[in-house]
């Protein structure tokens, strides 16, 4: 971790409206591989924040889990970080505030979501002392988790999440939740009423049920995933022969984004 550097190149430098609360969105996940829906979640959240809250969005981060997560179908952290970076490198102006943070991915041990959010809070509000408003005042940034409704569904199930982690995530940071096909959001929220004011539900007006699990299944069966993922990610998967055998990515050889073999950069 000696070489780790928190990415800030796309953070909004100044808050436009000093009456609003600056907001930073963090999406934690496997991203094995990253899909258009992962990116679309940030855009939907941006629209929701703009039209329905008193927040002003200053940035968004993808935080891939480390290899210690050991989930079936999990490509190596290096591959997943590279794919996330490729996915956001050429995003449109409407989402040019997206970044990939490798702190979680580089850890040897699995990091609970609560600790990951603490990491962002430290980097933004302690190290950088928040963000400057147009009137010169520095304001603390509200860090919040961005996730699909399936996450809230697991949070509502007894025993799945540690109570202290649940309280830390939803009580301190809150969450922006994007509706997903097949998830009853109202039922999931029923047992989380004490956190209801910190949970913002974003309606998915154009249904999209693309998932990394389905993408891996397509690839394992030799089916095309064109137009389901950003084109550079599809190319990277093909070059590195990912998700083709037993849903575990080979780490023997990595192909860099310019086609040369070697150790690909995670930056």
Long-range contacts (C-beta under 8 A, 24 or more apart in sequence): 1-103, 1-106, 1-107, 4-102, 4-103, 4-106, 5-267, 6-101, 6-103, 6-123, 6-127, 7-61, 7-99, 7-100, 7-101, 7-267, 8-99, 8-128, 9-99, 10-59, 10-96, 10-97, 10-98, 10-99, 11-58, 11-59, 11-97, 11-99, 11-131, 12-56, 12-57, 12-58, 12-59, 12-97, 12-131, 13-131, 13-132, 14-131, 14-132, 14-133, 14-134, 15-56, 15-58, 15-131, 15-132, 15-133, 15-134, 15-139, 16-56, 16-134, 17-56, 17-133, 17-134, 18-133, 18-134, 18-135, 18-137, 18-139, 19-54, 20-54, 20-55, 20-56, 21-54, 21-55, 21-56, 21-139, 21-142, 22-55, 22-56, 22-58, 22-130, 22-131, 22-139, 22-140, 22-141, 22-142, 23-49, 23-53, 23-55, 23-56, 23-57, 23-58, 23-141, 23-142, 23-144, 24-57, 24-58, 24-59, 24-60, 24-61, 24-120, 24-124, 24-141, 24-142, 24-143, 24-144, 25-57, 25-59, 25-60, 25-61, 25-144, 25-145, 25-146, 25-176, 26-60, 26-61, 26-63, 26-116, 26-117, 26-120, 26-143, 26-144, 26-145, 26-146, 27-60, 27-61, 27-62, 27-63, 27-145, 27-146, 27-147, 28-63, 28-65, 28-104, 28-113, 28-116, 28-145, 28-147, 29-62, 29-63, 29-64, 29-65, 29-147, 30-64, 30-65, 30-69, 30-71, 30-73, 30-74, 30-80, 30-212, 31-62, 31-64, 31-80, 31-83, 31-84, 31-212, 32-71, 32-73, 32-74, 32-75, 32-80, 32-212, 32-216, 32-243, 32-249, 33-75, 33-80, 33-83, 33-212, 33-215, 33-216, 33-229, 33-233, 33-237, 33-242, 33-243, 34-62, 34-80, 34-83, 34-84, 34-87, 34-212, 34-229, 34-230, 34-233, 35-210, 35-211, 35-212, 35-215, 35-228, 35-229, 36-208, 36-210, 36-228, 36-229, 36-230, 37-208, 37-210, 37-211, 38-62, 38-87, 39-87, 39-88, 39-91, 39-95, 39-98, 39-230, 40-208, 41-146, 41-148, 41-178, 42-95, 42-98, 42-146, 43-94, 43-95, 44-178, 44-202, 44-204, 45-146, 45-176, 45-178, 45-202, 46-94, 46-95, 48-176, 48-200, 48-202, 49-176, 52-200, 53-200, 55-142, 57-97, 58-97, 58-131, 58-141, 59-97, 59-98, 59-99, 60-95, 60-97, 60-98, 60-99, 60-146, 61-98, 61-99, 61-100, 61-101, 61-120, 62-88, 62-98, 62-99, 62-100, 62-101, 63-100, 63-101, 63-103, 63-104, 63-105, 63-116, 63-120, 64-100, 64-102, 64-104, 64-105, 65-104, 65-105, 65-110, 65-111, 66-104, 66-105, 66-106, 66-107, 66-108, 66-109, 66-110, 66-111, 68-107, 68-108, 68-109, 68-110, 69-110, 72-247, 73-212, 73-213, 73-216, 73-243, 73-247, 73-248, 74-248, 74-249, 75-242, 75-243, 75-248, 75-249, 76-249, 76-251, 77-105, 77-106, 77-266, 78-251, 78-254, 78-263, 78-264, 78-266, 79-236, 79-240, 79-242, 79-249, 79-251, 79-254, 79-264, 80-105, 81-105, 81-266, 82-236, 82-254, 82-257, 82-264, 82-265, 82-266, 83-233, 83-236, 83-237, 85-266, 85-267, 86-230, 86-232, 86-233, 86-236, 86-257, 87-229, 87-230, 87-232, 87-233, 89-232, 90-232, 102-266, 102-267, 105-266, 106-266, 112-162, 112-165, 113-145, 113-165, 113-169, 114-164, 114-165, 114-168, 114-169, 117-143, 117-145, 117-168, 117-169, 117-172, 117-173, 121-173, 142-173, 142-174, 143-173, 144-173, 144-174, 144-175, 144-176, 145-169, 145-173, 145-174, 145-175, 145-176, 146-175, 146-176, 146-178, 147-175, 147-176, 147-177, 147-178, 148-177, 148-178, 148-180, 148-183, 149-177, 149-178, 149-179, 149-180, 149-183, 149-185, 149-188, 149-201, 150-180, 150-183, 151-175, 151-177, 152-177, 152-183, 152-185, 152-188, 152-189, 152-192, 152-199, 153-183, 153-184, 153-187, 153-188, 155-188, 155-192, 156-187, 156-188, 156-189, 156-190, 156-191, 156-192, 170-195, 170-198, 170-199, 171-195, 171-198, 173-198, 174-198, 174-199, 174-200, 175-199, 175-200, 176-200, 176-202, 177-201, 177-202, 178-202, 178-204, 179-203, 179-204, 180-204, 180-209, 181-207, 181-209, 182-209, 215-243, 216-243, 216-247, 219-243, 219-244, 220-244, 220-245, 220-247, 232-257
